[in-house]
Each structure stands twice: as structure tokens, then as C-alpha cells.
Amino acid sequence: MSEGLKRDYQLCEEIGRGRFGTVFRCFSPESGEFFACKSIDKRLLLDSIDRECLDKEAKIMQLVSGNPNVIQIIDVYEDDSYLHMVMDLCDSSDLYDRVSKRIFSETEAAAVMSPLMEAIEHCHRHGVAHRDIKPDNILFDGRNRLKLSDFGSADCFSDGRSMRGIVGTPYYVAPEVISGRDYNEKVDVWSAGVILYIMLAGIPPFYGESAADIFEAVLRANLRFPTRIFHSVSPAAKDLLRRMLCKDVSRRFSVEQVLRHPWITSGAEGRRDQ
Ligand SMILES: Nc1ncnc2c1ncn2[C@@H]1O[C@H](COP(=O)(O)OP(=O)(O)OP(=O)(O)O)[C@@H](O)[C@H]1O
């Protein structure tokens, strides 16, 4: 364990594992607060690309810090074997667990979408596209406050620079990413639209048995609202979904337009809340 980390924090139990690292709960005697410490074993980094990705993740997290709905990086420590990133502790169930259990009312879905879109707007304002918006990366802290996390696939797009490269997760990835064209930050709006659909319907909008089938369905982008599921969903929610899951990027809403949509500004008040 790095000397600096040992000096500043007490490491507690393991709370998760990823490809390169282990996440521990840790305690800061100075602030009296608990945090999460992601410790990356540098021996597991296979090549310089892995190393660059990791450096980029830490830099981008620092760039987008300062928003209550984006996970904050508090400290970074590095020694020969490990990179440790101390960040906000999110010890409530994540959105993946929550959407796996049940369908959300519109008010509940809006209570997730507002802070999520605020977090994405903050990133876009700082020239950062997350590029892997999905329920597993939407965490909640002990006070149930949403925190957008995992900037491992994020990239910078400022100065009008577009992005390339296939990143993301099949159900959530935008069609222009799959088709291999240059793309912009609106890929995050698409992915957030997929999340909104799943929260309201309990199923993804573009479905397939294999990754290849899912990609084909996403490329077709044939958005449907089956009556059996959507009969009680408001026209405003469907309108927002159409504008977020729009294949034509120039017509797809920006994050600012999503935040101004009546379904978001009204908090989906009075809709399917039985
Ligand atoms: N800030 C946090 N607070 C609480 N738990 C966390 C936090 N960050 C991550 N975790 C937990 O640790 C697990 C591993 O996280 P990590 O970011 O290392 O990997 P991952 O994103 O799940 O996967 P990979 O990076 O390998 O694609 C997560 O699944 C989550 O359960």
C-alpha cells in the first residue's frame, strides 16, 4: 500500500472488483468520513494502451469534478505497483440493481433523469463525453444522491473535435458509434434515452439475442411503444424518448434541450404513479 494512502486513510473491507482493480471502503480520520478507494494493480495492465487509459480516466475525473452528481476524485496515490484513487463512496444499490427489480413510475424515472442529465451536462460543458452511460455506472451514495461514475471510456471533444472508436455497451450504444463514423457528445443523450425507456418499460428499446443482433436493432433504430407496456405512459414521456432516441444526430436533442423538456422540468408530475 502506498505510504501516502496509509498516512491519510484507514483501509476497510473490499466492496467490489473490476478488470484492473479492487475497490475498498476507506476512512479518513481527518474528516471523519468514509470514501471508496479503487486500487489498480499495475502488473495487470497489459500494455501502454491500458496505462494510457488509466491515466486518462484519472485526469478526466479531475476535469469533471465539482458537480454533486458526478463522482468526485478526492486523492490519487501512486507507487511502483499500485495506483490508488480515493473517491466518493456510493454504498446504496446502483441503477442496474434498481431497474432489474421493477418498472419505475414516471416520477421515479424523472427523479433519476434530472440529476443524470445535470451530470452529463456538466461533463459536456467541460468538453468530456462519458461514452459508457449505462445503469451499472449510475451509483447512489448513502443519502441516495445520484453519482455518475466510471470515466474509463470517456474522451474529450472540445474545440469542435469529433470522436471515433467503438466504445460503450451494446444495449446503450448509439447507432453512429456502431456504424464507425465520427461522432459527437450526443452519444450520451442516446444512452440516457435507452435508460429512460428501460426504467419505464422494464425492457430495452432495441433488443437482440446476441451482441450482433442488438447492434443491428440499434442501427435500425426503430423506436416502438408497445401498447401493452406503454398504455399508461404519458405523451410527454414518449415525446422526450423520441427526441433522445433519434437516429438523426442533428435532430437529436442536446443535453440542454433535454433539461428544458416539460417532462423533466415538471418532474413528470401526476403521471403513472399508482
Ligand atoms: N465509488 C464507489 N463506491 C462504492 N462502490 C464502488 C465505487 N466504485 C466502484 N464500486 C464498486 O466496485 C466495483 C468495481 O468497480 P470498477 O470501477 O473497478 O470496475 P467496473 O467499472 O465494474 O469494471 P471494469 O472497470 O472492469 O470495466 C463496481 O462494480 C462497484 O460495485
The ligand as an SDF file (V2000), in Angstrom:
LIG
                    3D

 31 33  0  0  0  0  0  0  0  0999 V2000
  -17.2660    4.8980   -5.6530 N   0  0  0  0  0  0  0  0  0  0  0  0
  -17.6880    3.6550   -5.3830 C   0  0  0  0  0  0  0  0  0  0  0  0
  -18.3650    3.4000   -4.2480 N   0  0  0  0  0  0  0  0  0  0  0  0
  -18.8000    2.1340   -3.9660 C   0  0  0  0  0  0  0  0  0  0  0  0
  -18.6010    1.0740   -4.7720 N   0  0  0  0  0  0  0  0  0  0  0  0
  -17.9260    1.2750   -5.9160 C   0  0  0  0  0  0  0  0  0  0  0  0
  -17.4390    2.5690   -6.2940 C   0  0  0  0  0  0  0  0  0  0  0  0
  -16.8180    2.4600   -7.4940 N   0  0  0  0  0  0  0  0  0  0  0  0
  -16.9240    1.1700   -7.8350 C   0  0  0  0  0  0  0  0  0  0  0  0
  -17.5770    0.4520   -6.9030 N   0  0  0  0  0  0  0  0  0  0  0  0
  -17.8640   -0.9980   -6.9300 C   0  0  0  0  0  0  0  0  0  0  0  0
  -16.7080   -1.6910   -7.3280 O   0  0  0  0  0  0  0  0  0  0  0  0
  -16.9570   -2.4780   -8.4930 C   0  0  0  0  0  0  0  0  0  0  0  0
  -15.7340   -2.3980   -9.3940 C   0  0  0  0  0  0  0  0  0  0  0  0
  -15.5960   -1.1050   -9.8930 O   0  0  0  0  0  0  0  0  0  0  0  0
  -14.5570   -0.7440  -11.0480 P   0  0  0  0  0  0  0  0  0  0  0  0
  -14.7820    0.6800  -11.4310 O   0  0  0  0  0  0  0  0  0  0  0  0
  -13.1800   -1.1450  -10.6320 O   0  0  0  0  0  0  0  0  0  0  0  0
  -14.8720   -1.7580  -12.1870 O   0  0  0  0  0  0  0  0  0  0  0  0
  -16.0700   -1.8360  -13.2190 P   0  0  0  0  0  0  0  0  0  0  0  0
  -16.3220   -0.4950  -13.7870 O   0  0  0  0  0  0  0  0  0  0  0  0
  -17.2270   -2.5350  -12.5690 O   0  0  0  0  0  0  0  0  0  0  0  0
  -15.4690   -2.7850  -14.2940 O   0  0  0  0  0  0  0  0  0  0  0  0
  -14.2920   -2.5460  -15.3100 P   0  0  0  0  0  0  0  0  0  0  0  0
  -13.5800   -1.2860  -14.9630 O   0  0  0  0  0  0  0  0  0  0  0  0
  -13.5040   -3.7450  -15.1150 O   0  0  0  0  0  0  0  0  0  0  0  0
  -14.9790   -2.4680  -16.6250 O   0  0  0  0  0  0  0  0  0  0  0  0
  -18.2080   -1.8840   -9.1200 C   0  0  0  0  0  0  0  0  0  0  0  0
  -18.9530   -2.8480   -9.7720 O   0  0  0  0  0  0  0  0  0  0  0  0
  -18.9590   -1.3290   -7.9250 C   0  0  0  0  0  0  0  0  0  0  0  0
  -19.7530   -2.3570   -7.3550 O   0  0  0  0  0  0  0  0  0  0  0  0
  1  2  1  0
  2  3  1  0
  2  7  2  0
  3  4  2  0
  4  5  1  0
  5  6  2  0
  6  7  1  0
  6 10  1  0
  7  8  1  0
  8  9  2  0
  9 10  1  0
 10 11  1  0
 11 12  1  0
 11 30  1  0
 12 13  1  0
 13 14  1  0
 13 28  1  0
 14 15  1  0
 15 16  1  0
 16 17  2  0
 16 18  1  0
 16 19  1  0
 19 20  1  0
 20 21  2  0
 20 22  1  0
 20 23  1  0
 23 24  1  0
 24 25  2  0
 24 26  1  0
 24 27  1  0
 28 29  1  0
 28 30  1  0
 30 31  1  0
M  END
$$$$
